């Protein structure tokens, strides 16, 4: 199957205004549909084009950008088949013979390809044929059809014009002089004579397209680690506008993960600013994922909260932690497992509230009550530690105040919303000599803790130390 | 008029007869609350799953969490995740562990203004066994309606803690309790429940720390003696 991106040089820039045109050496070389309707055509001088369409957005042609775009498209195409071949400058060849059964037919693959290209707003013409060169020529001609056997493909190829395969202008002029406008006419001529007149290159191409000699394609090597950059045509000030460009990056990432059979756990989106500094947006998943829709949702949540400190001119996505995908991947993503609802929910909460707002308790071995509670990131794979409660645990309150609150004394009793009466013996806690003098640490404690009750029925955990009575916890 | 009198059982089995003395059951299993008197008064025989429960308290420290703790501990033992949204104070890990809740599955979320949104996400995900929220403000009947819709049909225990002043405001939650402390324990007034309205408040005794230690040590310990001994030791 061949995918031909006719407007790739122009569409490699996401977030363009339309109408737009690409210029190289003073002449227009690529226009989009809105500009074409205004009358701008290929080969015109720039001044002509601006005269025809005053609101035209003009960009310089950049070959490196086009190869980067083609590479990202090749990564995206990895979700259909692992055998992708890049045909510079603007076509991809996908070997789908082995994947037909998985996707349920060539029509399903075609529909998915078209939907994907539409999402990323690339204009596409495709064709499927038994030989790669045949498919490529048909796609360039714009004949979108699936040719299952060689005979129909050869019939379709015979009707193509000789200008299509991209032979040199001199050869095409000679063929026209011979009176051979179509490939079918060319094929009917005796081969030996033609070889002497126009050389063996075009004839070998014909043989390859007809399927008579094999035509192995160089396979596209999917990179070991994923790092992709997209340049933006204009500086972007608001983070939400980056969502579309980011989506192209994530589509490529999803295709790369599918080919390499990996799941990503965390990745980093780098935003280089125009003052040569870079901000980074780390994205972390509660469990390793490869689902594109999930990436897109997470990206939108993060971008909704992000404030850019300077305009951004490019986007770079780098996958940091990847893990191997376990074997039963089909069942994992199709059933709606309750565990998956938990992980997605946690991710969404962390994206909106910030990573530090969603935490899980962890007990720490410290006698000082302030230090006995630790915090940890929620982790779905952590096993539950076996509970081994002490035989007579000392009474501890469910809630602890962030800082002990001083209580006033009335008639020799501490007072908190009523006079407190002590209900238990003193429990002396003396600990923490190692923290003394450190900023932010609890320090050396010497406290007598009591369980107290007030006439309203509230039970509190208070202590008495050098400085007086304090309220520290509540037995809720 | 029928020829022969019908047996009473047949009459009661008819669909158009409503019995005023029975509490309805619930579609999802209810969680036993650990207090037999409370279970007898709650529809379904325990804390309801899949619908919102509102607990209205004025003061803290009267045993309101200890009322829920047996249910939370049983959920945690079964491996479920619990979430606390904006709790009024920080949870003290040793106490929660001693109550039987696994700390790795206890999520504490600081939501602030996003508390209603957070609640809705947690309830709709269906992956949490229990969600307890202390919304500070901004709870309207519309927000409660959204939360009720989010939790409908999911096997989640959803509890919302609000001040007692909210008792006079209408709320779509199917179960509303008002808790107040008294000398012996806790008085539970069921403001609203499915089925017939509750006649009188329940008086439940909650296990309290001081009482248990007194029972261990013996009747020779008096509060006044303890305090003076402690003060003497410190001074």
Interface residues (C-beta under 8 A of the other chain):
Chain A: X338 X339 X340 X341 X342 X343 X344 X345 X346 X348 X349 X352 X353 X356 X357 X358 X359 X360 X361 X362 X363 X364 X369 X372 X373 X374 X375 X376 X378 X379 X382 X383 X384 X385 X387 X389 X392 X393 X395 X396 X397 X398 X399 X400 X401 X402 X413 X417 X421 X422 X423 X424 X425 X426 X448 X450 X451 X453 X456 X457 X458 X459 X460 X464 X473 X474 X475 X476
Chain B: X59 X60 X61 X62 X63 X64 X65 X66 X69 X79 X81 X87 X88 X89 X90 X91 X92 X93 X94 X95 X96 X97 X98 X99 X100 X102 X103 X104 X105 X106 X107 X108 X109 X110 X111 X112 X114 X117 X118 X121 X122 X124 X125 X126 X127 X128 X180 X181 X182 X183 X186 X208 X209 X210 X211 X212 X213 X214 X216 X217 X221 X223 X226 X227 X229 X230 X231 X233 X234
